[in-house]
Amino acid sequence: DMPELKIEESFGVLKVIGRDFTLTIGTENQWNVNAEGAIISFVFKGKELIATPLLPNFWRVPIDNEIKLQWDRNFIYPVGGMPRKQGIWKQAGQFRTVESVTAEQLKPQVVRIAVKATLIPGIEAKYRNVYTIFGSGDVVVEGSFDPGDKKLPDLPRFGMQMEIPREFDTMTWYGRGPHENYWDRKTGAAVGVYAGQVKDLIHNYIRPQENANRTDVRWLALTNKNGIGLLTVGMPLLNVSAWPYTMYDLERASHINELPQRDTITVNLDYKQMGVGG
């Protein structure tokens, strides 16, 4: 039988406690980021599986085809490109306003937590997450977005992002590969089961930019040397990527030697992201 779950709430967090795991969701802001309504901890048999909150993410680091539609005289600032046209999405998920976090025990073995939020001023769209936690340790994460009647720029991506400890650096996935691919650049990437170290699966472009995406992913596993880690399953398909640095590192670097090797791995779990064009 599936083990039963217990809900505990205290000190700005809501905990769902199972036999071998504890999942924690923030109910107020912490760590100088909007962790309210986000999964901030997932401990399995005493081992922490995530390093930063799982947050909505609508942005990607601009690629060469979109950073600049024209150049300024001094080659300093992007003029008319993606940062100007779609930049409103850059921090829309991190700095959303959470309106409510509600927990419900559907069954002794099932807990559902619903989070309602409004994205930052200028967008003001409604965003909702639903986490359904099972006594088995499975967590179903749903995200929905209602833009309303406001005319908004195109979404660069629709998904979620977090960091996990660097020890979970073996990436195995069932989807398109082995090389990076995008919805408009995937014909040459066959569907199969692939594996490698995160540091070997990124693509170092001359100018650092979005990279390492894999499309049509059925499942993704990020594990340590003992095979312990996180398994993500698409319902039905995902776009995924993992980097040994942060999105902020990637966006601010001008050359690949400026990209650090962090103590965490950034994980992108997306429904979709834009193609690369060209």
Secondary structure by P-SEA (a helix, b strand, c coil): cbbbbbbbbcccbbbbbcccbbbbbbcccccccccccccccccccccccccccccccccccccccccccccccccccccccccccccccccccccccccbbbbbcccccbbbbbbbbbcccccbbbbbbbbbbccccbbbbbbbbbbccccccccccccccccccccccbbbbcccccccccccccccccbbbbbbccccccccccccccccccccccbbbbbccccbbbbbbbccccccccccccaaaaaacccccccccccbbbbbbccccccccc
